[in-house]
C-alpha cells in the first residue's frame, strides 16, 4: 500500500493539471440515489472549510483547516484509485462536511492562500483528521479512530474552552442504555471500566441484573448517536433511574482541534505552526 500511495502522489505531482492547480476530486454528494460530482480540488476544499469552520474564526485557523481538508481528501483519492472506486470521498460528519455551492469569502481566502499545500510524512499525504473541540487534550489516532499513525498523537491543547458546549451533560434512560449494550433489558448499572492515556473512556461496562456487557466506548457512542454523546471524555453515574454522562469536548478528539486552532491563531501562531502542533512529525509542502 505504501508503494501504491507513493506512486499515486508522484502522478499527482507530475500531472499537468495539478501543476496548474486544477487537480480534481470526485465527491459522492448523496448515497441513495448515488450522485457523484467532479470538481476542482480547491473548490472542494473551500466548501469543506465553509462547512467545517465558522467564518468568524481567525484567518490562520481557516488556513490550517484548508490544508488539513486538502490532505485528508488526497488520502481518500489515493485510496479510491487503489480500490478502483467510482468516487473519491463522501460527505458528512464521517468524512468531511462539504458545503455545496458558494464558499464563504473567509473559506475561499484560506484556500487561495494555501493552494496546493498538503501535510505529508515523507511523500505521503497524512490522514488529517480533525474535530470541533478536544476539551484540553487531543486523543491519539488508535483509540479514537483505529488509525495508528505517529502524527495522530495526543497533544496538549487547552485553548478550546470557549467552544459552544465545551462542557456538557447528557441523560440516557435505562431502557435506551440497555438497548445500546444489547442486553435485552433496561440497564441497572454502568461504569467506565477502562480509559485511554488522555483520560477518555475506552471501555464501558453495562449491566442489566445478572447480564453484563463490556463495550468499546466508541461503539457505545455510535449506537447512542454522535450528536447525543458529543465525546468520550466523560464521567458516568446512575441517578434516579437514569444514567448521566458529564463530559467535555466535541468530536473524536484526534488531530486538529478546530476551536483550539482558533485559540492558537488569536495568540499569533501561523497556520503551519498550528498544523505541526496538532500533527507532530508531519511537514507542510506545496504539491502543486
C-alpha positions in Angstrom: 0.0 0.0 0.0 2.9 2.4 0.8 4.3 1.9 -2.7 0.8 2.5 -4.3 0.4 5.7 -2.3 3.9 7.0 -3.3 3.2 6.2 -7.0 -0.1 8.0 -6.9 1.3 11.0 -5.2 4.1 11.1 -7.8 1.5 11.1 -10.5 -0.4 13.9 -8.9 2.8 15.9 -8.7 3.7 15.2 -12.3 0.4 15.8 -13.9 -0.1 18.9 -16.0 -3.5 19.6 -14.4 -2.0 19.5 -10.9 0.8 21.8 -12.0 -1.8 24.4 -13.0 -3.7 23.9 -9.6 -6.5 22.1 -11.3 -6.4 18.8 -9.5 -9.9 17.3 -9.4 -11.8 15.1 -7.0 -15.0 13.0 -7.3 -17.4 13.7 -4.4 -20.3 11.4 -3.6 -22.8 14.1 -2.6 -25.6 11.6 -2.0 -25.7 7.8 -1.4 -29.3 6.9 -2.3 -29.7 7.6 -5.1 -26.0 7.8 -5.6 -24.9 11.1 -7.1 -21.3 11.9 -7.8 -19.9 15.3 -8.7 -16.4 16.0 -10.1 -15.0 19.4 -9.2 -11.7 21.2 -8.7 -10.0 20.1 -5.5 -9.6 23.7 -4.5 -13.3 24.4 -4.9 -14.0 21.3 -2.8 -11.5 22.4 -0.1 -13.2 25.8 0.1 -16.5 24.1 0.5 -15.2 22.0 3.4 -13.7 25.0 5.2 -17.1 26.6 4.8 -18.9 23.5 6.2 -16.5 22.7 9.0 -15.3 26.1 10.4 -17.1 29.3 11.4 -16.3 32.2 9.1 -15.6 34.3 12.1 -12.5 32.2 13.0 -9.1 33.9 12.5 -7.6 33.6 9.1 -4.7 31.4 10.3 -7.1 28.9 11.7 -9.0 28.9 8.4 -5.8 28.2 6.6 -4.9 25.4 8.9 -8.3 23.9 8.2 -7.8 24.2 4.4 -4.5 22.4 4.5 -6.0 19.6 6.7 -9.0 19.2 4.5 -6.9 19.1 1.3 -4.6 16.5 2.9 -7.4 14.2 4.0 -9.1 14.5 0.6 -5.9 13.4 -1.1 -5.6 10.3 1.1 -9.2 9.3 0.1 -8.4 9.9 -3.5 -5.4 7.7 -3.3 -7.5 5.0 -1.6 -10.2 5.3 -4.2 -7.7 4.9 -7.1 -6.2 1.8 -5.4 -9.7 0.3 -4.9 -10.9 1.3 -8.4 -13.8 3.2 -6.7 -16.1 5.4 -8.7 -15.9 8.2 -6.2 -13.1 9.6 -4.1 -14.7 10.9 -1.0 -18.1 11.0 0.6 -19.7 14.0 2.5 -20.9 14.4 6.1 -19.5 14.1 9.6 -17.9 10.7 8.9 -15.9 12.1 6.0 -15.7 15.9 5.8 -18.7 18.3 5.9 -18.8 19.9 2.4 -21.0 22.9 1.9 -22.3 22.6 -1.6 -22.4 25.9 -3.6 -20.6 29.2 -3.0 -18.0 29.1 -0.3 -17.7 31.8 2.3 -15.2 34.6 1.5 -13.2 33.6 4.5 -13.0 29.9 3.3 -12.1 31.0 -0.2 -9.4 33.3 1.0 -7.9 30.5 3.2 -8.0 28.1 0.3 -6.4 30.5 -2.1 -3.6 31.4 0.4 -2.7 27.7 0.8 -3.4 26.4 -2.7 -1.6 23.0 -3.3 -0.3 22.8 0.3 -0.5 19.4 1.9 0.5 17.8 5.2 2.9 14.9 4.5 5.1 12.4 6.1 7.8 11.5 3.5 5.9 11.6 0.2 2.6 10.5 1.7 -0.3 12.9 2.5 -1.4 12.4 6.1 -4.9 11.4 7.2 -5.5 14.8 8.7 -8.5 14.1 10.9 -10.0 17.0 12.9 -12.7 17.7 15.4 -14.6 20.6 17.0 -13.1 20.7 20.5 -10.8 18.4 22.3 -11.6 19.6 25.8 -8.0 20.2 26.8 -6.0 17.3 25.3 -6.4 15.6 21.9 -6.7 11.9 21.5 -4.3 9.5 19.8 -5.5 8.1 16.5 -5.6 4.4 17.5 -8.2 4.7 20.4 -10.1 7.4 18.6 -10.3 6.0 15.1 -8.4 2.8 14.9 -5.7 4.7 13.0 -2.2 4.1 14.5 -0.3 7.0 12.9 2.5 8.7 14.8 1.3 12.1 13.6 -2.1 11.4 15.3 -0.5 11.7 18.8 -2.2 13.0 21.9 -1.1 16.6 22.4 -1.9 19.3 24.9 -4.3 22.0 23.7 -6.1 23.8 26.4 -7.5 26.5 24.1 -11.0 25.3 23.3 -12.8 26.3 26.5 -14.8 28.9 24.6 -16.3 26.3 22.2 -20.1 26.0 22.4 -21.0 23.0 24.6 -17.3 22.5 25.7 -18.8 21.2 28.9 -22.0 19.1 28.6 -24.3 16.8 30.5 -26.5 14.1 28.8 -29.1 11.9 30.4 -29.9 8.5 29.0 -32.8 6.4 30.3 -32.1 2.8 31.4 -34.0 1.2 28.6 -32.0 3.1 25.9 -28.7 2.3 27.5 -29.6 -1.4 27.9 -30.6 -1.5 24.2 -27.3 0.2 23.2 -25.5 -2.6 25.1 -27.8 -5.2 23.5 -28.7 -6.6 26.9 -32.4 -7.1 26.1 -33.4 -5.3 29.3 -33.1 -1.8 30.9 -29.6 -1.1 32.3 -29.3 -1.3 36.1 -25.6 -0.3 36.4 -23.0 1.3 34.2 -19.4 2.4 34.7 -16.3 3.4 32.8 -14.1 0.3 33.2 -11.0 1.5 31.2 -9.7 4.8 30.0 -7.2 5.9 27.3 -4.0 7.7 28.3 -5.7 11.0 27.5 -8.5 10.2 30.0 -11.3 9.4 27.6 -13.5 6.3 28.1 -12.1 3.3 26.4 -14.5 0.6 27.7 -17.8 0.9 29.4 -19.3 -1.9 31.5 -23.1 -2.0 31.5 -25.3 -4.4 33.5 -29.0 -5.4 33.4 -29.4 -7.5 36.5 -27.2 -10.6 36.0 -26.5 -9.8 32.4 -23.4 -7.8 31.7 -21.7 -6.3 28.6 -18.3 -4.8 28.3 -18.4 -2.3 25.4 -15.8 -0.5 23.5 -16.7 3.2 24.2 -16.5 4.2 20.5 -19.2 1.6 19.8 -21.4 3.0 22.6 -21.1 6.5 21.2 -22.0 5.3 17.7 -25.1 3.4 19.0 -26.3 6.3 21.2 -25.6 8.8 18.4 -22.6 11.1 17.8 -24.7 14.1 18.4 -26.3 12.8 21.5 -23.0 11.8 23.1 -20.6 14.5 22.0 -17.3 12.9 23.0 -15.8 10.1 25.0 -14.2 12.5 27.6 -16.9 11.8 30.2 -17.8 10.6 33.7 -20.7 8.3 34.1 -23.1 7.8 37.0 -26.6 6.5 37.8 -29.1 9.0 39.0 -32.8 8.4 39.7 -33.3 5.6 37.2 -31.3 7.3 34.5 -27.6 7.4 33.6 -25.9 10.8 33.4 -22.8 11.4 31.2 -20.9 14.6 32.3 -18.3 15.4 29.6 -16.1 17.9 27.8 -15.2 18.5 24.2 -16.9 17.6 21.0 -15.9 15.0 18.5 -13.5 12.1 18.3 -10.6 14.2 19.6 -7.9 13.2 17.1 -5.9 15.6 15.0 -6.7 19.3 14.7 -8.9 20.8 17.4 -10.8 23.5 15.5 -11.5 25.7 18.4 -8.0 25.1 19.7 -6.6 26.2 16.3 -8.7 29.4 16.6 -7.2 30.0 20.0 -3.6 29.5 18.8 -4.3 31.8 15.9 -5.5 34.5 18.3 -2.2 34.1 20.2 -0.4 34.9 16.9 0.5 31.5 15.7 0.6 30.9 11.9 -1.2 28.1 10.2 1.9 26.0 9.7 2.8 26.2 13.4 -0.8 25.3 14.3 -0.7 22.3 12.0 2.6 21.0 13.2 1.3 21.3 16.8 -1.6 19.0 16.1 0.1 16.7 13.7 3.6 16.2 15.2 6.2 14.8 12.9 4.4 15.9 9.7 5.6 18.6 7.3 3.7 21.1 5.1 4.7 21.0 1.5 3.3 22.5 -1.7 2.4 19.6 -4.1 1.2 21.8 -7.0 
